[in-house]
């Protein structure tokens, strides 16, 4: 149990898409982000995320899992960046294998976080992209 007090963020005007096929992982991320007042969308695979980005131009940031069915995160990142190269995508993965970080960046990811995710670390990384002037 963490004794850290999360920094308070107000992202009420922001929309964040969580791309995660495991509902337990989605719920953790949702509850980590909920205190920021951001609007949260859930895509259960890369294809759903890509389709959502084709129609919803108001997505401000994407948290992208890599290992998913139907379409993995790497392919989804490439396709989403082909639609909008400016949308920040943070790769979140449990795989710490050599080269995974580099592979994420080569696909077009803007940042990278390893599972298990610490809430403060996640929000700090997200703030780099959501609190630009």
PyMOL commands that set and color helices and strands:
alter all, ss='L'
color gray80, all
select helices_A, chain A and resi 23-34+46-55+73-83+100-107+119-130
alter helices_A, ss='H'
color red, helices_A
select strands_A, chain A and resi 15-19+39-43+61-65+88-93+111-114
alter strands_A, ss='S'
color yellow, strands_A
deselect
rebuild
show_as cartoon
